[in-house]
């Protein structure tokens, strides 16, 4: 089973209580993203259990999600949650508990998010500084904001790795990041199985040593599904194999797992 470069185990358990059993049964390594202390502590427990039982590893990621300022504005979460999450991020980074910073970045998808662009810029600056100081990989959430990534390319190339969750860019943008010296990895999920042409072209033609797969569980469901889960990695891998006709499924699965471990498990 291919590895999962981005998921939310603390969220999927609410809609699928058997999610972690499924992940371990499939042997899917997972990078688990949290934005609050409770979610991170749940991921910590899963990671410890996997180590004790010899199961597939779980990498610990944390960030203040770029959508949080808009959620505060709409009163979907309490006003102090951004500050609380920033404080948690600082503590976790200082204590060496993180395998990566993420998901962070920029979301300009609609007016509500565009209205918080300045707040997103300030949050990203904090995350980037911590990633640089601690030599940690950074996981990007990007929607309609690839131009903002390129504005930071000089700093990004100093990071050990940069992962683009649900890569939203074009093939040429991905190639340009690599030419600029950014150690970029491009993660693909349900979009390629649903015939997203831009994602499919990038997935088909970017170097295999730069590819990752993901579920974003539970937030990127396949067509006609209520939520995404770890078994969906199989369909993503099948689609990826169809797009990359010169690569076998077994070779791609092994390569993606190697890429995942290089990003999230390499000693720094």
C-alpha positions in Angstrom: 0.0 0.0 0.0 1.3 3.4 -0.9 2.1 5.9 1.9 -0.2 8.7 2.9 1.6 12.1 2.8 -1.3 14.0 4.4 -4.3 13.0 6.6 -6.2 13.9 9.7 -6.6 10.8 11.9 -8.1 12.8 14.8 -10.9 14.0 12.4 -11.6 10.8 10.5 -12.2 8.8 13.7 -15.4 10.9 14.2 -16.9 9.5 11.0 -15.1 6.2 10.8 -14.1 4.8 14.2 -12.3 1.9 12.6 -9.9 4.1 10.6 -6.7 3.4 12.5 -7.4 -0.4 12.4 -7.7 0.0 8.6 -4.5 1.9 8.3 -2.5 -0.6 10.3 -4.1 -3.5 8.4 -3.1 -2.0 5.1 0.4 -1.0 6.4 0.0 2.6 5.2 2.6 5.0 6.7 0.9 8.3 7.4 1.8 12.0 8.0 -0.8 13.2 10.5 -1.7 16.8 10.5 -3.1 18.6 13.5 -3.9 22.2 14.3 -4.8 21.9 18.0 -3.4 20.2 21.1 -6.1 17.6 21.4 -5.6 16.4 17.8 -1.8 16.3 18.2 -2.0 14.3 21.4 -4.3 11.8 19.7 -1.7 11.4 16.9 1.0 11.0 19.5 -0.8 8.1 21.0 -1.3 6.5 17.6 2.4 6.9 16.8 3.5 5.4 20.1 1.2 2.4 19.6 2.4 1.8 16.1 6.0 1.8 17.4 5.2 -0.6 20.2 3.3 -2.9 17.9 5.6 -2.7 14.9 2.9 -1.1 12.8 3.2 1.4 9.9 4.7 4.6 11.2 2.8 7.8 11.8 4.7 11.2 11.3 3.6 14.1 13.6 2.8 17.4 11.8 1.4 20.6 13.3 0.5 24.0 12.1 -2.1 26.8 12.3 -4.2 26.1 9.3 -4.5 29.1 6.9 -8.3 28.8 7.0 -8.4 29.4 10.7 -8.5 33.2 10.5 -11.6 33.0 8.3 -13.2 30.6 10.7 -12.6 33.0 13.5 -14.2 35.8 11.4 -17.3 33.6 10.8 -17.4 32.6 14.5 -17.1 29.0 13.6 -14.3 28.7 16.2 -13.4 30.8 19.3 -11.4 34.0 18.7 -8.5 32.8 20.8 -7.9 29.5 18.9 -5.3 31.0 16.5 -3.2 32.2 19.4 -3.6 29.0 21.3 -2.5 27.0 18.2 0.5 29.3 17.7 1.6 28.7 21.3 1.2 25.0 20.9 3.3 25.1 17.7 6.1 26.9 19.5 6.1 24.4 22.4 6.1 21.4 20.2 8.8 22.7 17.9 11.0 23.7 20.9 10.6 20.3 22.5 11.5 18.5 19.3 8.2 16.6 19.0 7.5 17.4 15.4 8.4 15.5 12.2 7.2 18.4 10.0 5.5 21.8 10.0 2.1 21.6 8.3 -0.3 22.2 7.0 0.5 25.8 6.5 0.3 28.1 3.5 -2.2 30.3 1.7 -5.9 29.9 0.8 -7.4 32.5 -1.5 -10.2 30.3 -2.8 -13.1 32.8 -2.1 -13.8 36.2 -0.7 -13.9 35.0 3.0 -10.4 33.6 2.7 -9.0 36.5 0.6 -10.2 38.9 3.3 -7.7 37.2 5.7 -4.7 37.2 3.3 -2.7 39.5 5.6 -3.3 37.3 8.6 -2.3 34.2 6.5 0.9 36.0 5.4 1.8 36.7 9.1 1.0 33.1 10.1 3.1 31.6 7.3 6.1 33.8 8.2 6.0 32.3 11.7 5.8 28.7 10.4 8.6 29.3 7.8 10.9 30.7 10.5 10.3 27.7 12.7 10.8 25.2 9.9 14.1 27.0 9.0 15.3 27.2 12.6 14.5 23.6 13.4 15.4 22.1 10.0 12.0 20.6 9.5 10.0 19.7 6.4 7.1 22.0 5.6 3.7 20.8 4.3 1.8 23.3 2.1 -1.9 23.9 1.9 -2.4 26.0 -1.3 -5.6 27.1 -3.0 -5.4 29.7 -5.8 -2.1 31.0 -4.4 0.8 29.4 -6.1 2.2 32.9 -6.9 2.7 33.3 -3.1 4.8 30.1 -3.0 7.2 31.5 -5.6 7.6 34.7 -3.6 9.2 32.5 -0.9 11.3 30.2 -3.1 14.7 31.5 -1.9 13.8 30.6 1.7 12.0 27.3 0.8 15.1 25.9 -0.9 16.9 26.1 2.5 14.4 23.6 4.0 15.1 19.8 4.0 11.9 19.2 2.1 8.7 21.0 1.0 5.5 18.9 0.4 2.7 20.2 -1.6 -0.4 18.6 -0.2 -3.0 17.9 -2.9 -0.7 19.6 -5.4 -2.7 22.5 -7.0 -0.1 23.8 -9.4 0.7 23.0 -13.0 3.5 20.8 -14.4 5.5 23.8 -15.4 5.2 25.4 -11.9 6.4 22.1 -10.3 9.3 21.9 -12.7 10.1 25.6 -12.0 10.3 25.0 -8.2 12.7 22.1 -8.8 14.9 24.2 -11.1 15.0 26.9 -8.4 16.5 24.4 -6.0 13.4 23.7 -3.8 13.5 20.1 -2.5 9.8 19.8 -3.5 7.6 16.8 -3.3 4.1 16.7 -5.0 1.3 14.8 -3.3 -1.8 13.6 -5.2 -5.0 12.1 -4.0 -8.6 11.8 -5.2 -8.3 14.6 -7.8 -6.4 12.4 -10.2 -9.0 9.7 -10.0 -11.7 12.2 -10.8 -10.0 13.4 -14.0 -8.6 16.7 -12.8 -6.6 17.4 -15.9 -4.0 19.8 -14.4 -3.3 17.4 -11.6 -3.2 14.4 -13.9 -0.6 16.0 -16.2 1.6 17.0 -13.3 1.3 13.5 -11.8 2.1 11.9 -15.1 5.2 13.9 -15.9 6.9 15.0 -12.7 9.9 12.8 -11.7 8.9 9.7 -9.8 11.3 10.5 -7.0 9.2 13.6 -6.3 5.8 11.9 -6.0 3.7 11.3 -2.9 0.1 10.0 -2.5 -2.4 11.0 0.1 -6.0 10.7 1.3 -6.4 14.0 3.2 -8.8 11.8 5.2 -11.6 12.5 5.8 -11.7 15.6 3.6 -11.1 14.4 0.0 -13.6 11.7 -0.7 -13.7 9.8 -3.9 -16.7 10.3 -6.1 -20.0 9.1 -4.4 -18.2 8.6 -1.0 -19.0 10.5 2.2 -15.4 10.7 3.3 -11.9 9.6 2.3 -10.1 6.7 4.1 -6.9 4.7 3.8 -8.2 2.1 1.4 -8.5 5.0 -1.1 -4.8 5.0 -1.5 -5.2 1.8 -3.6 -7.3 3.6 -6.2 -5.0 6.6 -6.2 -2.0 4.3 -6.9 -3.9 2.5 -9.7 -4.7 5.8 -11.4 -1.2 7.0 -11.0 0.1 3.8 -12.6 -2.3 4.4 -15.6 -1.0 7.9 -16.0 2.6 6.9 -15.8 2.6 4.0 -18.3 6.3 3.3 -18.1 6.2 2.7 -14.3 4.8 -0.5 -12.8 2.4 -0.4 -9.8 4.9 -2.2 -7.6 7.8 0.1 -8.6 5.7 3.2 -7.9 4.4 2.0 -4.6 8.0 1.3 -3.4 9.2 4.6 -4.8 6.4 6.6 -3.1 7.1 4.8 0.2 10.8 5.6 -0.1 9.9 9.3 -0.8 7.6 9.4 2.2 10.3 8.0 4.5 12.9 10.4 3.1 10.7 13.4 3.8 9.2 12.5 7.2 11.5 9.9 8.8 15.0 11.0 7.8 17.3 11.9 10.7 18.1 15.6 10.8 
